[in-house]
Amino acid sequence: QILYPYEDAILWIPRDFNLKYQEVVFRAAERFAARKVYWYLNDKYLGATSGNHVITAHMPVGWHEVFVIDEDGNKDTRKFFVQKRES
């Protein structure tokens, strides 16, 4: 199950001290932590996690969809909106 972001969330992406936009942190929970979870963002493979199911990505402004599937075929998806302050 995806824990973050929430469905239809609006995420404001902050800048770091070098004025670069930070990454979005995605979190999921798996009943059996040792199982791998495979992550997809807008139908592109992000990577796999096991144990601590956290992965990050830089995001452009707009609507996005994150999708996870575990080794047993259990899956979840969330749509969310990314917003950035230009100044």
C-alpha positions as CSV (number, residue, x, y, z in Angstrom):
1,Q,0.0,0.0,0.0
2,I,1.3,3.5,-0.9
3,L,1.5,5.6,2.3
4,Y,2.7,8.8,0.6
5,P,1.6,10.7,-1.3
6,Y,-2.1,10.6,-0.7
7,E,-4.6,10.4,-3.5
8,D,-5.1,13.7,-5.2
9,A,-2.5,15.4,-3.0
10,I,-1.0,18.7,-4.0
11,L,2.7,18.7,-3.2
12,W,4.6,21.9,-2.9
13,I,8.3,21.2,-3.7
14,P,10.7,23.3,-1.7
15,R,14.2,24.4,-2.7
16,D,17.3,23.5,-0.8
17,F,20.0,26.0,0.3
18,N,21.5,25.9,-3.3
19,L,18.1,26.9,-4.7
20,K,17.6,23.4,-6.3
21,Y,14.3,21.8,-6.1
22,Q,14.2,18.8,-3.7
23,E,13.0,15.4,-4.6
24,V,9.6,13.9,-3.8
25,V,9.8,11.1,-1.2
26,F,7.5,8.1,-1.9
27,R,6.6,5.7,0.9
28,A,4.9,2.3,0.8
29,A,4.1,-0.4,3.3
30,E,4.4,-4.2,2.7
31,R,3.1,-6.8,5.0
32,F,6.3,-8.8,4.6
33,A,9.1,-6.2,4.6
34,A,11.6,-8.6,3.0
35,R,9.5,-8.7,-0.2
36,K,10.6,-6.5,-3.1
37,V,8.3,-3.6,-4.1
38,Y,8.7,-2.3,-7.7
39,W,8.0,1.4,-8.3
40,Y,6.7,3.1,-11.4
41,L,6.2,6.8,-12.0
42,N,4.1,7.8,-15.0
43,D,4.6,4.3,-16.4
44,K,8.4,4.6,-16.1
45,Y,10.3,2.2,-13.8
46,L,11.9,4.0,-10.8
47,G,13.4,1.0,-9.1
48,A,12.8,-1.6,-6.4
49,T,12.9,-1.5,-2.6
50,S,12.9,-4.1,0.1
51,G,12.8,-3.6,3.9
52,N,12.3,0.2,4.0
53,H,10.0,1.0,1.1
54,V,11.1,4.5,0.3
55,I,12.2,6.0,-3.0
56,T,12.7,9.5,-4.3
57,A,12.4,11.3,-7.6
58,H,12.7,14.8,-9.1
59,M,9.3,15.9,-10.4
60,P,8.1,18.5,-12.9
61,V,5.0,20.6,-12.3
62,G,1.7,18.8,-13.1
63,W,-0.3,15.7,-12.5
64,H,1.5,12.4,-11.9
65,E,0.8,8.8,-11.0
66,V,2.9,6.5,-8.8
67,F,2.3,2.7,-9.1
68,V,3.7,-0.1,-6.9
69,I,3.6,-3.8,-7.3
70,D,5.1,-6.5,-5.0
71,E,6.5,-9.9,-5.8
72,D,3.1,-11.5,-5.2
73,G,1.3,-9.1,-7.6
74,N,-0.3,-6.9,-5.0
75,K,-0.5,-3.4,-6.3
76,D,-1.5,0.2,-5.5
77,T,-1.6,3.5,-7.3
78,R,-1.9,7.2,-6.4
79,K,-2.4,10.3,-8.5
80,F,-1.0,13.6,-7.2
81,F,-0.2,17.1,-8.4
82,V,3.2,18.8,-8.1
83,Q,3.5,22.5,-7.7
84,K,6.7,24.6,-7.4
85,R,7.1,28.2,-6.3
86,E,9.3,30.0,-8.9
87,S,10.5,32.8,-6.6
